[in-house]
Amino acid sequence: MSTSPQVYLQGMIKLIECPRDAMQGLPQFIDTAIKAAYINQLLQVGFDTIDFGSFVSPKAIPQMRDTAELLDLLDLFDSKSKLLAIVANSRGAEDALQFQEIDYLGFPLSVSETFQQRNTNKSIKEALHAVEEIQNLAEIKGKTLVTYLSMGFGNPYGDPYSPEMIADFVRQLYELGIKIISFADTVGTANPELIEKLFEMNIQAYPSIEFGAHLHSRSEDLEPKVKAAMKAGCRRFDGALKGYGGCPMAKDDLVGNVATESLIKIMEKCGHETKLNMMEFNEAMKMANVVFA
Ligand SMILES: CC(=O)SCCNC(=O)CCNC(=O)[C@H](O)C(C)(C)COP(=O)(O)OP(=O)(O)OC[C@H]1O[C@@H](n2cnc3c(N)ncnc32)[C@H](O)[C@@H]1OP(=O)(O)O
């Protein structure tokens, strides 16, 4: 049965561009000035949010060690985009919250015990405690914590997984006052049926929470996945130009980020105007060729 176009059209789409995710795993350090030039170009495009950097251990993610310096080089005054920085402990949150320019903190929570350890050296219990601390710190400063649920569609480590487990994580996050939760398909295991089910059950149960999709997918599989999320009411999508990147802490068979240009095409097919400046977007695409060469 085909889906009525109306299903896709309700509500504004938010596109979150993730240069941080695109860059973080690259072994050769990208000069801070080059990062800044690229992000400044992205700031001209009109994305809702730019996930631009992270305040984490430079030993864990060496590429992002210059996030504080990078901020000084960003031209934010004529951009409507908001900035998001990833943090993985209270120390990182305190560092990020010193910067007025940052609107959102992002925390990588995981439903996989193995991945939570691997990514943040914490158990899930410890990570949930960190979420609580960071949420409190963010609230004091009037900022919003976005919580990612990585391995949200299954994991390659053999850890337990079920949609009901996800619902339980969402309940706990709701009780901590979390307003935005993004389901991350960190290694690209999701299928359209699971995506629809997960978004539908959680959006219906928690209408006050904004749910997002941080998918990793081969481009040929992407459209049905995005449509499944949209059909279930998801209106927040993460992507990275040309599909660069992915989490370096994840298992070896990592699939890249969702290519933003593919997301835009799918949104347009579904009748959504993305309201992006496509001239600036095309400039950013040209720059990506150089930054990620
Ligand atoms: C799915 C995704 O894409 S998520 C994004 C990618 N993943 C990430 O960004 C997660 C990064 N992970 C981390 O930064 C780490 O696992 C941590 C910091 C959260 C925890 O690691 P731990 O080793 O337990 O931290 P611990 O507190 O023992 O400190 C270890 C070192 O990191 C440093 N460190 C800890 N937190 C921070 C921070 N927020 N900023 C800078 N340095 C830090 C410490 O000073 C210490 O340095 P030293 O060895 O020179 O003394």
The ligand as an SDF file (V2000), in Angstrom:
LIG
                    3D

 51 53  0  0  0  0  0  0  0  0999 V2000
   28.7960    7.8140   18.3230 C   0  0  0  0  0  0  0  0  0  0  0  0
   29.7280    9.0090   18.2270 C   0  0  0  0  0  0  0  0  0  0  0  0
   30.1500    9.4080   17.2060 O   0  0  0  0  0  0  0  0  0  0  0  0
   30.0820    9.8180   19.7180 S   0  0  0  0  0  0  0  0  0  0  0  0
   31.4990   10.8070   19.3860 C   0  0  0  0  0  0  0  0  0  0  0  0
   32.7850   10.0470   19.4440 C   0  0  0  0  0  0  0  0  0  0  0  0
   33.1230    9.6470   20.7870 N   0  0  0  0  0  0  0  0  0  0  0  0
   33.5360   10.5190   21.7240 C   0  0  0  0  0  0  0  0  0  0  0  0
   33.7070   11.6950   21.5010 O   0  0  0  0  0  0  0  0  0  0  0  0
   33.7950    9.9450   23.1040 C   0  0  0  0  0  0  0  0  0  0  0  0
   35.1470   10.3290   23.5740 C   0  0  0  0  0  0  0  0  0  0  0  0
   35.4950    9.6530   24.8050 N   0  0  0  0  0  0  0  0  0  0  0  0
   36.2330   10.2350   25.7570 C   0  0  0  0  0  0  0  0  0  0  0  0
   36.5840   11.4070   25.6440 O   0  0  0  0  0  0  0  0  0  0  0  0
   36.6520    9.4150   26.9290 C   0  0  0  0  0  0  0  0  0  0  0  0
   36.1820    8.1030   26.7830 O   0  0  0  0  0  0  0  0  0  0  0  0
   36.1590    9.9900   28.2730 C   0  0  0  0  0  0  0  0  0  0  0  0
   36.9320   11.2510   28.5960 C   0  0  0  0  0  0  0  0  0  0  0  0
   34.6690   10.2560   28.2610 C   0  0  0  0  0  0  0  0  0  0  0  0
   36.3960    8.9890   29.3920 C   0  0  0  0  0  0  0  0  0  0  0  0
   37.6760    8.4440   29.2800 O   0  0  0  0  0  0  0  0  0  0  0  0
   38.4960    8.0700   30.6190 P   0  0  0  0  0  0  0  0  0  0  0  0
   39.7980    7.4790   30.1740 O   0  0  0  0  0  0  0  0  0  0  0  0
   37.6530    7.2730   31.5280 O   0  0  0  0  0  0  0  0  0  0  0  0
   38.6710    9.4940   31.2600 O   0  0  0  0  0  0  0  0  0  0  0  0
   39.5620    9.9500   32.4620 P   0  0  0  0  0  0  0  0  0  0  0  0
   38.7340   10.8530   33.3100 O   0  0  0  0  0  0  0  0  0  0  0  0
   40.2240    8.7730   33.1380 O   0  0  0  0  0  0  0  0  0  0  0  0
   40.6790   10.8270   31.7510 O   0  0  0  0  0  0  0  0  0  0  0  0
   41.5800   10.2760   30.7970 C   0  0  0  0  0  0  0  0  0  0  0  0
   42.3290   11.3940   30.1160 C   0  0  0  0  0  0  0  0  0  0  0  0
   41.4140   12.1770   29.3590 O   0  0  0  0  0  0  0  0  0  0  0  0
   41.4060   13.5340   29.8050 C   0  0  0  0  0  0  0  0  0  0  0  0
   40.0300   14.0260   29.7600 N   0  0  0  0  0  0  0  0  0  0  0  0
   38.9620   13.4950   30.3800 C   0  0  0  0  0  0  0  0  0  0  0  0
   37.8630   14.2110   30.0600 N   0  0  0  0  0  0  0  0  0  0  0  0
   38.2510   15.2040   29.2500 C   0  0  0  0  0  0  0  0  0  0  0  0
   37.5820   16.2590   28.5980 C   0  0  0  0  0  0  0  0  0  0  0  0
   36.2660   16.4320   28.7110 N   0  0  0  0  0  0  0  0  0  0  0  0
   38.2910   17.1110   27.8460 N   0  0  0  0  0  0  0  0  0  0  0  0
   39.6290   16.9310   27.6920 C   0  0  0  0  0  0  0  0  0  0  0  0
   40.3200   15.9340   28.2610 N   0  0  0  0  0  0  0  0  0  0  0  0
   39.6410   15.0940   29.0510 C   0  0  0  0  0  0  0  0  0  0  0  0
   41.9670   13.4740   31.2360 C   0  0  0  0  0  0  0  0  0  0  0  0
   42.5770   14.6890   31.5970 O   0  0  0  0  0  0  0  0  0  0  0  0
   42.9780   12.3530   31.1220 C   0  0  0  0  0  0  0  0  0  0  0  0
   44.1340   12.8470   30.5180 O   0  0  0  0  0  0  0  0  0  0  0  0
   45.6000   12.3050   30.9850 P   0  0  0  0  0  0  0  0  0  0  0  0
   45.6250   10.8490   30.6520 O   0  0  0  0  0  0  0  0  0  0  0  0
   46.5350   13.1360   30.1480 O   0  0  0  0  0  0  0  0  0  0  0  0
   45.6810   12.5630   32.4410 O   0  0  0  0  0  0  0  0  0  0  0  0
  1  2  1  0
  2  3  2  0
  2  4  1  0
  4  5  1  0
  5  6  1  0
  6  7  1  0
  7  8  1  0
  8  9  2  0
  8 10  1  0
 10 11  1  0
 11 12  1  0
 12 13  1  0
 13 14  2  0
 13 15  1  0
 15 16  1  0
 15 17  1  0
 17 18  1  0
 17 19  1  0
 17 20  1  0
 20 21  1  0
 21 22  1  0
 22 23  2  0
 22 24  1  0
 22 25  1  0
 25 26  1  0
 26 27  2  0
 26 28  1  0
 26 29  1  0
 29 30  1  0
 30 31  1  0
 31 32  1  0
 31 46  1  0
 32 33  1  0
 33 34  1  0
 33 44  1  0
 34 35  1  0
 34 43  1  0
 35 36  2  0
 36 37  1  0
 37 38  1  0
 37 43  2  0
 38 39  1  0
 38 40  2  0
 40 41  1  0
 41 42  2  0
 42 43  1  0
 44 45  1  0
 44 46  1  0
 46 47  1  0
 47 48  1  0
 48 49  2  0
 48 50  1  0
 48 51  1  0
M  END
$$$$
